[in-house]
Amino acid sequence: MALLCHHDCVIHLANMTSAGEKQHYALALIKSLFSHLPDDFHIGLLYDIGCQLEQSCRKWGYLGPFLPRISFAISVFHAFGHQWACQLIYHPWK
C-alpha cells in the first residue's frame, strides 16, 4: 500500500502482509505522514474506502489529534459504487 502526493510521487510505502484492505495499513501511513508535517497542515485524503476509515476513526478514536485536519474523499470511480448518501459526502467533486 502506498501514500502518494497529488503528483503521484510515493511518500511512504507499507508492505501488506495479509490479503484485503485492512485499515491498520492506512492508519500507519497517515500517522507516518503527519509525523513529518507542521502542526497546522490540513490534508485531503482520497481513499477507496475513506468513508469506512473515517467512521472507524470517529468511533474508535483512531488518529485522534490528526482527525480534524483530514478531509476524507473517495475516488470518482469508487464513489458510484457507494450508497447515495456516501456519494454526497465523500465524492471529491462535492
Accessible surface in RSA format (square Angstrom, percent):
REM  Atomic radii and reference values for relative SASA: ProtOr
REM  Chains: A
REM  Algorithm: Lee & Richards
REM  Probe-radius: 1.40
REM  Slices: 20
REM RES _ NUM      All-atoms   Total-Side   Main-Chain    Non-polar    All polar
REM                ABS   REL    ABS   REL    ABS   REL    ABS   REL    ABS   REL
RES MET A   1    52.54  27.2  19.43  12.9  33.11  78.8  31.28  26.6  21.26  28.2
RES ALA A   2    47.19  43.4  21.05  32.5  26.14  59.5  21.05  29.6  26.14  69.2
RES LEU A   3    19.41  10.8  18.54  13.3   0.87   2.2  19.41  13.6   0.00   0.0
RES LEU A   4    85.02  47.4  59.61  42.6  25.41  63.9  59.61  41.9  25.41  68.4
RES CYS A   5    36.86  27.9  26.19  29.2  10.67  25.1  25.84  65.5  11.02  11.9
RES HIS A   6   163.77  89.5 123.98  86.2  39.79 101.8 104.30 107.5  59.47  69.2
RES HIS A   7   128.14  70.0 101.81  70.8  26.34  67.4  70.73  72.9  57.42  66.8
RES ASP A   8   112.56  78.8  93.04  92.6  19.52  46.2  23.15  54.5  89.41  89.2
RES CYS A   9    75.34  57.0  69.95  78.0   5.38  12.7  26.36  66.8  48.97  52.8
RES VAL A  10    88.89  58.5  59.14  53.5  29.75  71.7  59.14  51.4  29.75  80.7
RES ILE A  11    75.16  42.8  49.03  36.5  26.13  63.0  53.16  38.3  22.00  59.7
RES HIS A  12    42.20  23.1  37.18  25.8   5.02  12.8  24.14  24.9  18.06  21.0
RES LEU A  13   130.86  72.9  99.25  71.0  31.61  79.5  99.28  69.7  31.58  85.0
RES ALA A  14    23.16  21.3  12.52  19.3  10.64  24.2  19.11  26.9   4.05  10.7
RES ASN A  15   128.01  88.3 106.12 102.6  21.89  52.7  38.97  93.8  89.04  86.1
RES MET A  16    68.14  35.3  43.15  28.6  25.00  59.5  24.06  20.5  44.09  58.4
RES THR A  17   119.33  84.9  80.29  81.4  39.04  93.0  65.40  87.8  53.93  81.5
RES SER A  18    50.88  43.0  36.94  49.3  13.94  32.1  43.73  93.1   7.15  10.0
RES ALA A  19    92.10  84.7  69.38 107.1  22.72  51.7  80.28 113.1  11.82  31.3
RES GLY A  20    46.41  57.2   0.00   N/A  46.41  57.2  35.39  97.1  11.02  24.7
RES GLU A  21    87.53  50.3  62.68  47.4  24.85  59.2  30.09  58.2  57.43  46.9
RES LYS A  22    81.90  40.0  79.29  48.7   2.61   6.2  56.05  50.5  25.85  27.5
RES GLN A  23    45.12  25.2  40.23  29.4   4.89  11.6  19.98  42.5  25.14  19.1
RES HIS A  24   106.73  58.3 101.41  70.5   5.32  13.6  74.33  76.6  32.40  37.7
RES TYR A  25    18.75   8.8  17.98  10.2   0.77   2.0  16.40  12.3   2.35   2.9
RES ALA A  26     7.45   6.9   5.69   8.8   1.76   4.0   7.45  10.5   0.00   0.0
RES LEU A  27    26.73  14.9  25.70  18.4   1.03   2.6  26.02  18.3   0.71   1.9
RES ALA A  28    59.36  54.6  46.44  71.7  12.92  29.4  54.33  76.5   5.03  13.3
RES LEU A  29    10.59   5.9  10.15   7.3   0.44   1.1  10.59   7.4   0.00   0.0
RES ILE A  30     2.11   1.2   2.11   1.6   0.00   0.0   2.11   1.5   0.00   0.0
RES LYS A  31   132.08  64.4 131.19  80.5   0.89   2.1  74.56  67.1  57.51  61.3
RES SER A  32    37.20  31.4  30.17  40.3   7.03  16.2  24.63  52.4  12.57  17.6
RES LEU A  33    20.36  11.3  20.36  14.6   0.00   0.0  20.36  14.3   0.00   0.0
RES PHE A  34     7.23   3.6   0.00   0.0   7.23  18.8   0.00   0.0   7.23  20.7
RES SER A  35    83.54  70.6  43.96  58.7  39.57  91.2  47.44 101.0  36.10  50.6
RES HIS A  36   131.61  71.9  99.32  69.0  32.29  82.6  72.61  74.8  59.00  68.6
RES LEU A  37    39.75  22.1  25.80  18.5  13.96  35.1  27.38  19.2  12.38  33.3
RES PRO A  38    69.32  50.5  56.77  51.7  12.55  45.6  68.78  56.8   0.54   3.3
RES ASP A  39   129.36  90.6 113.01 112.5  16.35  38.7  36.22  85.3  93.14  92.9
RES ASP A  40   124.22  87.0  91.68  91.3  32.53  76.9  47.36 111.5  76.86  76.7
RES PHE A  41    96.68  48.4  93.56  57.9   3.12   8.1  96.60  58.6   0.08   0.2
RES HIS A  42   107.25  58.6  80.65  56.1  26.60  68.1  65.85  67.9  41.41  48.2
RES ILE A  43    24.74  14.1  20.93  15.6   3.80   9.2  24.74  17.8   0.00   0.0
RES GLY A  44    67.22  82.9   0.00   N/A  67.22  82.9  28.18  77.3  39.04  87.4
RES LEU A  45    18.74  10.4  17.23  12.3   1.51   3.8  17.97  12.6   0.77   2.1
RES LEU A  46   110.43  61.5  81.37  58.2  29.06  73.0  81.40  57.2  29.03  78.1
RES TYR A  47    28.92  13.5  26.00  14.8   2.92   7.6  28.92  21.7   0.00   0.0
RES ASP A  48    46.76  32.8  45.78  45.6   0.98   2.3   4.31  10.1  42.45  42.3
RES ILE A  49    36.03  20.5  36.03  26.8   0.00   0.0  36.03  25.9   0.00   0.0
RES GLY A  50     0.00   0.0   0.00   N/A   0.00   0.0   0.00   0.0   0.00   0.0
RES CYS A  51    14.12  10.7  13.82  15.4   0.30   0.7   7.77  19.7   6.35   6.8
RES GLN A  52    97.73  54.7  93.27  68.2   4.47  10.6  30.53  65.0  67.20  51.0
RES LEU A  53     0.12   0.1   0.12   0.1   0.00   0.0   0.12   0.1   0.00   0.0
RES GLU A  54    20.96  12.0  20.96  15.9   0.00   0.0   1.02   2.0  19.93  16.3
RES GLN A  55   103.59  57.9 101.41  74.1   2.19   5.2  42.86  91.2  60.73  46.1
RES SER A  56    21.94  18.5  19.18  25.6   2.76   6.4   3.51   7.5  18.43  25.8
RES CYS A  57     0.74   0.6   0.00   0.0   0.74   1.7   0.00   0.0   0.74   0.8
RES ARG A  58   144.08  60.5 114.45  58.3  29.64  70.6  47.48  64.9  96.60  58.5
RES LYS A  59   153.28  74.8 118.76  72.9  34.53  82.2  76.80  69.1  76.48  81.5
RES TRP A  60   160.11  64.3 131.04  63.4  29.07  68.3 118.04  62.9  42.07  68.3
RES GLY A  61    51.24  63.2   0.00   N/A  51.24  63.2  32.02  87.9  19.23  43.1
RES TYR A  62    90.45  42.2  85.42  48.6   5.03  13.1  53.12  39.9  37.33  46.0
RES LEU A  63    19.92  11.1   5.76   4.1  14.16  35.6  10.91   7.7   9.01  24.2
RES GLY A  64    39.55  48.8   0.00   N/A  39.55  48.8  26.57  72.9  12.98  29.1
RES PRO A  65   104.64  76.3  81.49  74.3  23.15  84.1  94.17  77.8  10.46  65.0
RES PHE A  66    42.19  21.1  42.19  26.1   0.00   0.0  42.19  25.6   0.00   0.0
RES LEU A  67    17.31   9.6  16.41  11.7   0.90   2.3  16.41  11.5   0.90   2.4
RES PRO A  68   105.51  76.9  74.23  67.7  31.28 113.7  86.45  71.4  19.06 118.4
RES ARG A  69    42.50  17.8  42.39  21.6   0.11   0.3  30.48  41.7  12.01   7.3
RES ILE A  70    11.64   6.6   0.00   0.0  11.64  28.0   0.00   0.0  11.64  31.6
RES SER A  71    56.31  47.6  48.82  65.2   7.48  17.2  35.23  75.0  21.08  29.5
RES PHE A  72    18.52   9.3   0.93   0.6  17.60  45.8   0.93   0.6  17.60  50.4
RES ALA A  73    18.84  17.3  18.84  29.1   0.00   0.0  18.84  26.5   0.00   0.0
RES ILE A  74     0.00   0.0   0.00   0.0   0.00   0.0   0.00   0.0   0.00   0.0
RES SER A  75    26.32  22.2  25.69  34.3   0.63   1.4  24.95  53.1   1.37   1.9
RES VAL A  76    47.14  31.0  44.30  40.1   2.85   6.9  44.30  38.5   2.85   7.7
RES PHE A  77   170.30  85.2 150.98  93.5  19.32  50.3 157.75  95.6  12.55  35.9
RES HIS A  78    64.47  35.2  60.99  42.4   3.48   8.9  43.87  45.2  20.60  24.0
RES ALA A  79     0.00   0.0   0.00   0.0   0.00   0.0   0.00   0.0   0.00   0.0
RES PHE A  80   132.30  66.2 108.68  67.3  23.62  61.5 109.15  66.2  23.15  66.3
RES GLY A  81    73.29  90.4   0.00   N/A  73.29  90.4  37.22 102.1  36.07  80.8
RES HIS A  82    41.30  22.6  27.73  19.3  13.57  34.7  18.57  19.1  22.73  26.4
RES GLN A  83   147.17  82.3 135.93  99.3  11.23  26.7  50.64 107.8  96.53  73.2
RES TRP A  84   167.43  67.2 160.00  77.4   7.43  17.4 142.33  75.9  25.10  40.7
RES ALA A  85    61.35  56.4  57.72  89.1   3.63   8.3  59.10  83.2   2.25   6.0
RES CYS A  86    18.58  14.1  14.78  16.5   3.80   8.9  15.14  38.3   3.44   3.7
RES GLN A  87    22.00  12.3  22.00  16.1   0.00   0.0   1.79   3.8  20.21  15.3
RES LEU A  88    85.38  47.5  73.17  52.3  12.20  30.7  73.21  51.4  12.17  32.7
RES ILE A  89   120.55  68.6  96.08  71.6  24.48  59.0 100.99  72.7  19.57  53.1
RES TYR A  90    13.62   6.4  12.92   7.3   0.70   1.8   9.66   7.3   3.95   4.9
RES HIS A  91    10.57   5.8   6.80   4.7   3.77   9.7   3.88   4.0   6.69   7.8
RES PRO A  92    56.76  41.4  24.76  22.6  32.00 116.3  30.21  24.9  26.54 165.0
RES TRP A  93   194.72  78.1 158.88  76.9  35.84  84.1 142.86  76.2  51.86  84.1
RES LYS A  94   151.92  74.1  87.29  53.6  64.62 153.9  64.97  58.5  86.95  92.6
END  Absolute sums over single chains surface
CHAIN  1 A     6284.1       4830.3       1453.9       3931.2       2353.0
END  Absolute sums over all chains
TOTAL          6284.1       4830.3       1453.9       3931.2       2353.0
